[in-house]
Amino acid sequence: MVLDKIDYKKVFSYFEEISNIPRGSKNNREISDFLLAFGKENGLECYQDEALNVILIKEATPGLENVPAIMIQGHMDMVCEKESETEHDFFKEGLELAVEGDYVYAKGTTLGGDDGIALAMAMSILTDKELAHPRLEAVFTTDEEIGMDGAAVLDTSKLRSKYLINIDSEVEGILTVGCAGGMTSTLTLPLERSSASGVRAKISIKGLQGGHSGIEVTKNRTNGNMLLGRLLSTLKKKVDFQVITLWGGLKDNAIPRESFGELLLDSANVEVFKAAVKELAAVYGKELASSEPMLAIELELDKDVKEYPVLTKNTFDKVLAILLFTPNGIQAMSSDIDGLVESSLNLGIFKMGDDEAVFSYSVRSSKSAYKDFMSDKLEILVTMLGGTYNVHGVYPAWELMRESKLTEICKKVYREQYGEEMVVEVIHAGLECGILSSKMKELDIVSIGPNMLDIHTPSERMSISSVKRVYDYVLGVIAEINRQ
């Protein structure tokens, strides 16, 4: 056990157990079965559906049977990203946790505090024999990170909650009461290839900060795929080359930190190409010094001349057109809430096979019509170039409830525990609360969470002291609901 010395009311003990289980999106079976077994071992009412969502229900303690039920909710899956030099199989291996100062992190990989901490807190609450509480309904969903697929098919007929505490936020002291809706959009472009001989060159764009494309969208972080398109477009004017393959990014909702290209050069152009890459690396490094201080553009060259399948000129021009002209990042700011991003999209995954290139986007907006408008723009772009368009993982916005009793309870408890006012806000990132509110119309919902930094990146870390405070805060909210 790595976290045994910092454990607090079993929260970190459960978090470490969870972290030992591979639980990337679309790899939910083991963690789902673990949670189901946990429920059975602790005498809870348990349900597991075909999507591997798990519901655990603990009836009210004596005297609180008539107090409104509380749902505690989070998702099982995590974003699986790792440093390029880290060897880790997310399908088979758990995380290597470590502690530094006030933070828990995973060595070389994402931590999965988003949203493993929700599971750990819920498990601790469900096994707390001293806690007085109304009926508790712990709802653990699957595949949130790739489109909220689990929540979309969740059967809520067994649930009776009036209040929902979603633990999927990343800043202590902020009470989230609304969020954007979204979708995943995929552009597929057919590729034509021919054969050519030359020296293979690999260009690597590394060291970008990346991050969650909803939360970090206002921080001017560079999208590696967009920078790759810009780099290739400029190089194309300086020296001839052909493209073997291009790729970048691992998750549509994470800003790509790294992007790569394998190119083919005539041996006579190698030195000119090297000089051009070095020049542009210096230009971009200076331009992005403040926002991307760790940016590195690296070049590796083979020594031998070999034959490779390369994109035809027409095909490369089409790929480049998408990388250069696609909408990306913030598209509109809210007219209702100062500083809130209304609409954005993120080209999170770009990859090539032998016959097609795939561009995958996370599209978000608090206005459904503008979300459709962004989708239309992507469809027009790819169909004009001879490709196809697909949408999946559509989820609704979570609209602000103007008169929320739970919000007032949460603000009161925060004031009493922290001695200051809680910040109440609507966010641009997507949460499952929108889907759950559409299924349970009377549900009063808030989202909270402890301080986490750089989620969806290998730099992700979670504050130990904040986890302890937020856990006690949740207990305080339950106690206040008991008194209603």
N, C-alpha and C positions, 0 to 999 in steps of 0.2 A: 504494500500500500504506500502510495506516494503522498496522499492527502490526509493520512491519519492524524498527523500532528496539528492540522488546522481544522479538523472536523468540527462541525457545529450542528447539534441536534440532528445528526445523521445526514445532513444535506450533502456535504462533500464526500461522505462515504458512498452514498447512492450515486453521486455524479461520477465517481471513479468506476463504480460497477458498470454504469452506462457507457463510459468511455472505453471500457475494455471490449465492447461489442461493436463490430463493424455496422454502421448505420447510415451509409450514404443513401441518397434518394434512389428509389427502385431497388433497394437492398434492405427491406424492412422486416423480413421474416424473423430473424433472430431477436431483434430488439422487441418486436411485437410479442413474440412468444415469452420472452423474459418478463415483460410487463404483465402479461396474462397470468403467468406462474406466480409472480409477486402477489397479484390480487388474490389468487386462490389460497396461497400460503397464509394470507392475513385475513381470511374469512370474509372477503368482500364479494359483493355481487359483481360478476364479471361478464363482459361481452367482447367478442372479437369478430369482425365482419370479413367479408371476402377481400376488401381493400387493406386488411390488416390493421384498421383502426381498432383501438382498445378503449372501452369504457369500464371504469371501476367505480362502484357506488358504495358509500358507507352511510348507513342510516344515522339519523340524528341521535345525539345523546339524550337521555331522559330529561323531559321538560322543555326540549327545544324542537319538538316534532312539528309545531305550527309556525316556526320561523321559516321564511322563504329559503329554498334550497340554493346552494352556491355551486357553480361549476368552476373548476380550476382547469385551465386548458393550455396545451402546448403541443408542439409537433415532434415526432421521433427523429426525422431525418436531418442530416447536416450537410452543409456544402463541403465537398472533399477537394481541397486544394493543398498542394505541397510545393516546397522549394524544388527547383529543377534538379538539384543535386541529391535530394532526399529519396531514398528507396523505401517505398511504403505501398503496400497493397491494401487499399481501402475496402476491398471486398472480403479480405480474409483477416486483416490485422486490426487490433484495437490501437488506441492512441498512446503515445509515450508522454505522459503528463509530467510537468515539472512546476516548481514554485520559485518565483523570484520576487522578493519583497512582498508587496501586497497583491501580486498577480499569479494566477494559474494560467499556464499556457501548454501547448503541445509541441514537442520538439520537431521542427521541420514541417509541420502540417497545421491545418486549421484545428481549432480546439473543439468546435461543436457546442460551445456555450449557448449558441443559437441553434437548437433550443433545448439542449440537454439539461440546462439548469431548471427549466420548467418541470421536466419529468422528476428531477431530484427533489425539488421543493414539494411537489404534489405527493411523492412517495413518503416524504418525511411527515407531512401533515396527516396522511392517511394512517400512519403507524404511531402517531402521537396519542398515547393512552390517557394523557392528562388533559387533552384539549376538549373543551366544550364547544359543540358545533351543531348546526342544523344538518340536514341531509347534504352530503358532499358528493359531487359527481365529477370525477377526474376523467377528462376526455383527451386522449392522446391520438393525434392524427398522423397520417403518412404522406410523404411526398409533397410537403408544403413548399419546399424550395424549388420545385420544378413546375408549379402551377396549381398548388393546393388541391391535388387530385383526391386525397383522402377525405378532406372536409367536404368536397363536392358531392360525394356519394354517402356521407355519413347518415345513418338512420337515427334521427333524434327522438323517435317515439318513446324510448325508455327514459328520456330526460325530463325532469320537472323543474329545472332551475329557473329562478327569476333573475339571479345575478350571475354574471360571468366575469371572472378575473383571468384574463389572458396574460400569460407571462412570456411575452415574446418581444419585449422592448429592450433597449440597450443603454438607457440613461436613467439613473436613479433620480427621483424627484420630479420626473415628468410623467404626467398622466395622459395617456393617449386616448382620445375619445372619437376618433374617426380616421379613415385612411383611404387611399386611392384604390380604384379597381384596376384590373390589368388583364393581360393575355400574353401568351408566347406566340410569336410570329416567326415562321420559317420560310426563307427564300431558297429555292433550289434552282441552280443554273447548270444546264448540261455543258459538258466540256468536250472539246475536240482536241485531239493530240496528234502529233507527228513524232518522228524520231530525229534526233540530232546528236552530234558528238561535240564534246568540249570538256572544260574543267568545271566540276561542280563546286559551287560556292554556297555556304550556309550563312545567312544573315540572321542574327538573333537580337531582338529587342527585349531587354530585361530590366529589372529594377524599378518598374513603375509601381506606384502605391496600390492601385486597384481599389477594391472594396465593394461594399454593397451598392448596387446601382440606384437604389431608391434613397438610401440614407446619405451616401457620399456624393450624390449627384451635384450638390451645390459647392463642392470643394475644388472644382476645377482640375480634377484628376484626368490624366490623359488615357484614352482608350488605346491599347496596344494595336488593335486591328486597324484603327483609323490612322495611327502613326505609320504603320506598315504600308498602307496605301499611299500615304504622302511620300514616304521614302522611295518607294518603287517608282512613283510618278516622276519624281525629280531625277532619280538615277537614270531613268529611261531617256531623259534629254541629254545626258552626259556621255553615256556609253551603251552599246548594244548588249543585250542579254536575253535569254529565254527563261521561262519559268517551268520548273519541274513540279513543285508543289508549294503551297502556302497554308499556314494554319495559325490559330491563336485563340486563347481563351478556353475555359473549361465549363463555365456555367453561364446561362443566358442572363442571370440576374447579378452577376459579378462583373465589375469593370475589368477587362483583361489586363493583367500585369505583364504578360509576355506574349510575343508574337514572333513567328519565324517564317523564313522563306528559303527554299532550295532553288538556286538559279544555275543556269548553264552559261559559261563564258567561252568565247574563243580565246585560246591561249595568248593571242597577241593583245588582248584587251585586259588581261589580269591586272597589270600594274595600274592602268588608268582607273579600273574599277576600284581597286584598293584605295587609291588616293581619293576617289569620289566619296566612298563610304566614310573614310576618315574625316573628310571635310564636313559632310553632312552630320556626322555624329557630334562634331564640335559645335555646329550651328544649332542643332536641336538641344544639346546639352546646355548651351548658354541661354537659349530661349526659354527653356523649361527649368532653369536652375532653382527657382523658388518653389514651384509646384511639384516638380519631380526631381529632387536632388540626387537620387540614386540611379537615374537613367543610365543604361549602358547599351550601346549598339556594337555588337561584336561580329567579326567576320572570320569564318574558317574556310580554307581552300584545300581541295584535294590536289594531289600532285600529278595524277595520271589523267590522260584524256580518255573518256569513255562515252559510250552511247546511252542516251536516256530518252524516255518519252517526255515530250515537252508540250506545253499549250501552244496551239496555233496563235498567230498574232491577233486574229479576230476575237478568239476566246479570251486571251489575256486582256484585251481592251475592254471586254464586257465585265470581267471580274474587277478590273481597276475602276470602271465606271461606278460599280456598286460601292466599293470602298471609298471613293472620292465624293460621291453625290448622295449617299444615304443620309437621311436625317439621323441624328444621334445626340443624346444628351437632353438638356432642358429645351422644351419646345414652347411652353407657356407658363407664366406665373399666375397665381391666383389673384383674382380681383377682389375677393372677399376677405382673405386672411393675409396680412402683410408678411412677406418673406416665404410663403409656402409655394413650393413648386406644384403647379396644377397638372402638367403633362410632360412626360419625358419618355425616351426609349433608349435602349442600350444594346449595341451589337456585341453580345457576350461570347458567342462561339462562331468561329469561322474555320472551316476545314474542307479539304479536298480529298476526294477519292479518285479512282481512275476515270470515272465517267461523269461525275457531277461535283459541284461545289455547293456547300450548305452554309447559309448565314442565319443564325438564330438570335432573336431579339426578345428582350423583356420590355413590354410596352405597358406604360402606366398612365392613368389619368383619373382625377376625381370627377371629370365630366365625360359621360359615356359617349356623347356625340364626338368629342375631340379624340377620344381613344379610337373610335371608328375612323376618324379622319386620318390619323397617323397610320393606321392599318391600311387604309386605301392608298396612301402615298407609297408604302412599301410594295403593295401589290402592283401598282402602276409601274414602278421602277423595274421590278423583276420581269413582268410580262412584256414590257417594251424590249427587253434584252433577250427574250425567248425562253424565260424560265417559268417556274410555277410557284404558287404561293399557298401556304397552309397556316391555319390558326388553331391553337388548342389551349387548354388550361385557362379558359376565360373565367374570371371571377369578378364579382360586383364590388363597388365601392362600399365602405362602411360609413353610412351617413351619420352625422352628428345628431345625437338625441338632445334636444334643447332643454328638456326637463328630466334630468337623470338623478334619481335618488342615490344610486351607487356612486356617482361622481361626488356628490355632496358628502357622503360617508367617507370616501377616500380622502377628500380634502381636509375634513375634520380630524381624522386619525393622523394624517401627515403633520398637521399643525400641532397636534398634541405631542407627537413623538419627536419631531424635528425642530419645533419652535419657529417655523417659517412657513410661508405659503407654497403650495405645490403649483408647478407650472402645468396648465391644462392646454393641450394642443391637438391639432389634426396633423397627420404626417403624410408624406408622399409615398412611402414604402407600403407594400401590400401586406395585409394581415388576414388571417382566416375569419376574423370577426365579421367581415362583410357577408361571408357565406353563412355563418351561423346565425346572424341576425335575420337573413332572408328565410331561414328555415324555422326560426323561433321568433316570431314577430314581436313578442312582448319582452324579450330578453334585454336586460339593462347591462351594458358592457363597458369595461375599461381594460386597458392594456398597460402593464407596468413591467419593470425588469431592473436588474442590477447594472452597474457600469461595466460595459464591455467595449473594447477598442479594436478597430480594424477587423471586424467580423468579415467572414468570407475570404480571408487571406491567411497565409501562414503566420502572420504577425498577430493574429487574434489572441487576446488575453482578457481575463475576467478578474475583476477586483474582488478579493476575498472579503474585505471589510464591508463592501457594498452588498455582497450576497447575504451576509449575516444581517445587515440592517433591513434589507428588503424582505427577507424571510420573516423577521419579527414584525415588520410592517403588515405583511399579509395576515399574520396571526392577529394583529391589532384590528384589521378590517373585519375579520371573522367575528371577533369579540364584539365589535360595534354593531354588526348585523344581528348578533344574538340579542342585543338590547332593543332592537326596533319593534 
